[in-house]
């Protein structure tokens, strides 16, 4: 069954997405980090939601496909 983007949106909003690899934590991430990467997470890694670590790993693998703001967040800039 395919997941709906609208069902995943509240989950993604609360996750700490695309933190640098050394910043894994239980924290949901800053509002800036979530805002920068929420759309990219839904677009590039929808099947990994809601597992934060899987989403972060997916975004690390697909860093070239990320939006500029999200790429900066993932790369820790």
N, C-alpha and C positions, 0 to 999 in steps of 0.2 A: 504494500500500500504506500503510495507516495505521500510524503508529508506536505502539508500546506504551509506556505510561507507565512500566512497570517497566524497560524497556530504556533509557529516557532518564534514569531516576533517578540512576544512577552518573555520567552525563555532567553533569547539572545540579548535582550535589553538588560537583563539582570546578570549576565555572565561577564567575567573579566576576559574579554577576547583580545587576542593578539598582543599579549604581553611579551616582552623579551624573554628568551628561554630561561634566564637566570631570575626571573621575577614571578615564577609560578607560586601561587598562594591561594588561600581560600577567599581572599578579597575579590569582590566582583569587578574590580577595575574602576578607574576614575570615569566620571561622565564623559570626559573628553576622549578617553580610549574607546569606550563603548560607542560613542557617536561616530568616531573615525572609522570603526571597523564593522559595525553591525550590518550594513548593506553588503559589504564584501563577504562576511561570514555566511549570510543567507544565500548569496549568489554562488560562492565557490565551494562551500563546505556544508551544505544543508543536511546531509546524511550523518554528519558528526555531531549535530546539535541534539541533545543538550550537554554532551560531555565536553567540558571546557578544555581539557588536555588534548583531546582529539581535534577540536577546532583550532587550537593554537598550533598543533603540529601540522595540520592541513595548511594553515595560513603561512607557516614557515616554508613549507614545500612550494607554495604557490606565490611567493613574495613578488615575483615579476608581474603577476596578474592583479595585484592589489592597487587600489587607488593611492595616489600620492600621500594623502594624510594617514591612511592606514599603514602604508609601507613604512613611513617614518616611525609610527608607533611600534610596529613589529620589530624594526631594526633598532629601537631604543633611542631614537633621535629626539 
